[in-house]
Amino acid sequence: MTHFDKPLGFRDGFLPVRPVAPPTPAIKTAVLLAALLAYAIGFAVLYPFVQASVSKSAAEGNDPALMDFVGP
């Protein structure tokens, strides 16, 4: 072995090289799916509260559908 040769290791052609991190598209896809799942869960949790608030406002006569549009 000369001074310029690298010592042989287990990864020098004997075993396939295993990727350290998943490829970038897989990470982007996982982040996008996590964001969409969080959005859906947030919508499902908050929708009943908003619906109750709108129903209460409509019962008090403050229905947004009955309000007149005031232009500029």
C-alpha atoms as one frame of an Amber mdcrd trajectory, in Angstrom:
protein
   0.000   0.000   0.000   1.428   3.336  -1.026   0.954   6.649   0.678  -1.718
   7.680  -1.878  -3.918   4.597  -1.707  -6.975   4.644   0.466  -7.354   1.703
   2.820 -10.078  -0.734   1.840 -13.285  -0.472   3.741 -16.480  -2.462   3.794
 -18.152  -0.095   1.302 -15.414  -0.388  -1.358 -17.388  -2.541  -3.767 -18.376
  -5.304  -1.401 -21.667  -3.870  -0.154 -24.101  -1.571  -1.957 -23.984   2.049
  -0.870 -26.963   2.912   1.268 -28.299   6.481   0.874 -27.890   8.543   4.031
 -31.046  10.646   3.586 -34.100  10.144   1.395 -34.097  12.051  -1.880 -35.345
  15.641  -1.860 -38.647  14.945  -3.714 -39.599  12.397  -1.041 -38.982  14.955
   1.714 -41.007  17.613  -0.132 -43.860  15.166  -0.645 -43.862  14.182   3.030
 -43.888  17.849   4.112 -46.744  18.630   1.713 -48.794  15.683   2.947 -48.186
  16.671   6.570 -49.308  20.247   5.841 -52.474  19.065   4.080 -53.255  16.681
   6.932 -52.784  19.460   9.496 -55.071  21.735   7.448 -57.771  19.066   7.249
 -57.580  18.318  10.969 -57.717  22.034  11.802 -60.759  22.475   9.570 -62.529
  19.503  11.153 -61.802  20.783  14.674 -62.664  24.459  14.111 -65.716  24.053
  11.847 -68.207  23.271  14.674 -67.082  26.355  16.636 -67.490  28.643  13.639
 -70.849  27.103  12.757 -72.103  27.673  16.307 -70.906  31.289  16.240 -72.641
  31.977  12.916 -75.843  30.327  14.136 -75.803  32.455  17.283 -75.273  35.638
  15.255 -78.111  34.732  12.901 -80.431  34.041  15.845 -79.625  37.493  17.248
 -80.525  39.118  13.919 -76.965  39.715  12.768 -77.122  37.387   9.796 -74.420
  38.318   7.287 -76.775  37.386   4.428 -79.258  40.062   5.560 -76.727  42.878
   5.803 -76.738  45.440   3.007 -73.638  45.945   0.932 -72.196  49.392   1.402
 -70.081  50.410  -1.572 -67.142  52.800  -1.483
